[in-house]
Amino acid sequence: MKILLVDDHRLVADAMAMMLQDLDSEVKVTTCHTSQQALDAIDENSTFDLILTDIYMPGIDGLGLLQGLRNRSITAPVVVISGAENSKVAKAALEQGASGFINKSLPSKEMLDALRQVLRGERYQPEDLELNARQSAHGEIGDLNKTTQPSTSDIEKDDQISARQIEVLELIAKGNSNKQIAQLLNIRETTVKYHTTHLFRCLNVKNRTSCVREARRLKLISPDNEEYAE
């Protein structure tokens, strides 16, 4: 079994890699410490049976990685393993296509059981999220696909690209102005400017054209959008 493990904390990654040896008799773990390293590993024709990722990482965060994996049509189950005890984070990860969300505070046995559940084709999520899902079915929680969908814009750090910023990227690639993006996402134009500046810094670019090109290279956005031209 080939597992891709993505975590910027090396000690945590090493401990996780050792624990994963108990998951199967033949486990090979490839460890990456950034999302970009993980995407590069996948682009080098590496195939994996399971992908595990943290949420908070420098550069492209865990939700951005999920977006990149989806753009590559990766079929391997992806599980977010995070220390973030925030239901919004977990919901956002599951909405972005994760097959499971596991808190790092779980004992190793329970964590392994959760991963086996995912490998059986099932979905794993915290009990509080299961309760929220039942409440949502009765109309007590709004649709996560509305403009109020939780994203790491609520919880982001200075060196991360959030799911909301991926949305901004996609709209930039389609040639939308800041004003148009603000209208489409139901946010303020000043917020769009903040996200754009943040993207430039994280992707190490100076203009929109370069931003779109670099995002395409990393497959953070679909390649079929018309490229923005300044």
Secondary structure in CASP SS format (residue, H / E / C, confidence):
PFRMAT SS
TARGET T0000
AUTHOR 0000-0000-0000
METHOD secondary structure of the structure
MODEL  1
M C 1.00
K E 1.00
I E 1.00
L E 1.00
L E 1.00
V E 1.00
D C 1.00
D C 1.00
H C 1.00
R H 1.00
L H 1.00
V H 1.00
A H 1.00
D H 1.00
A H 1.00
M H 1.00
A H 1.00
M H 1.00
M H 1.00
L H 1.00
Q C 1.00
D C 1.00
L C 1.00
D C 1.00
S C 1.00
E C 1.00
V C 1.00
K E 1.00
V E 1.00
T E 1.00
T E 1.00
C E 1.00
H C 1.00
T C 1.00
S H 1.00
Q H 1.00
Q H 1.00
A H 1.00
L H 1.00
D H 1.00
A H 1.00
I H 1.00
D H 1.00
E C 1.00
N C 1.00
S C 1.00
T C 1.00
F C 1.00
D C 1.00
L E 1.00
I E 1.00
L E 1.00
T E 1.00
D C 1.00
I C 1.00
Y C 1.00
M C 1.00
P C 1.00
G E 1.00
I E 1.00
D C 1.00
G H 1.00
L H 1.00
G H 1.00
L H 1.00
L H 1.00
Q H 1.00
G H 1.00
L H 1.00
R H 1.00
N H 1.00
R C 1.00
S C 1.00
I C 1.00
T C 1.00
A C 1.00
P C 1.00
V E 1.00
V E 1.00
V E 1.00
I E 1.00
S E 1.00
G C 1.00
A C 1.00
E C 1.00
N C 1.00
S H 1.00
K H 1.00
V H 1.00
A H 1.00
K H 1.00
A H 1.00
A H 1.00
L H 1.00
E H 1.00
Q C 1.00
G C 1.00
A C 1.00
S C 1.00
G E 1.00
F E 1.00
I E 1.00
N E 1.00
K C 1.00
S C 1.00
L C 1.00
P C 1.00
S H 1.00
K H 1.00
E H 1.00
M H 1.00
L H 1.00
D H 1.00
A H 1.00
L H 1.00
R H 1.00
Q H 1.00
V H 1.00
L H 1.00
R C 1.00
G C 1.00
E C 1.00
R C 1.00
Y E 1.00
Q C 1.00
P C 1.00
E H 1.00
D H 1.00
L H 1.00
E H 1.00
L H 1.00
N H 1.00
A H 1.00
R H 1.00
Q H 1.00
S H 1.00
A H 1.00
H C 1.00
G C 1.00
E C 1.00
I C 1.00
G C 1.00
D C 1.00
L C 1.00
N C 1.00
K C 1.00
T C 1.00
T C 1.00
Q C 1.00
P C 1.00
S C 1.00
T H 1.00
S H 1.00
D H 1.00
I C 1.00
E C 1.00
K C 1.00
D C 1.00
D C 1.00
Q E 1.00
I E 1.00
S C 1.00
A H 1.00
R H 1.00
Q H 1.00
I H 1.00
E H 1.00
V H 1.00
L H 1.00
E H 1.00
L H 1.00
I H 1.00
A H 1.00
K C 1.00
G C 1.00
N C 1.00
S C 1.00
N H 1.00
K H 1.00
Q H 1.00
I H 1.00
A H 1.00
Q H 1.00
L H 1.00
L H 1.00
N C 1.00
I C 1.00
R C 1.00
E H 1.00
T H 1.00
T H 1.00
V H 1.00
K H 1.00
Y H 1.00
H H 1.00
T H 1.00
T H 1.00
H H 1.00
L H 1.00
F H 1.00
R H 1.00
C H 1.00
L H 1.00
N C 1.00
V C 1.00
K C 1.00
N C 1.00
R H 1.00
T H 1.00
S H 1.00
C H 1.00
V H 1.00
R H 1.00
E H 1.00
A H 1.00
R H 1.00
R H 1.00
L C 1.00
K C 1.00
L C 1.00
I C 1.00
S C 1.00
P C 1.00
D C 1.00
N C 1.00
E C 1.00
E C 1.00
Y C 1.00
A C 1.00
E C 1.00
END
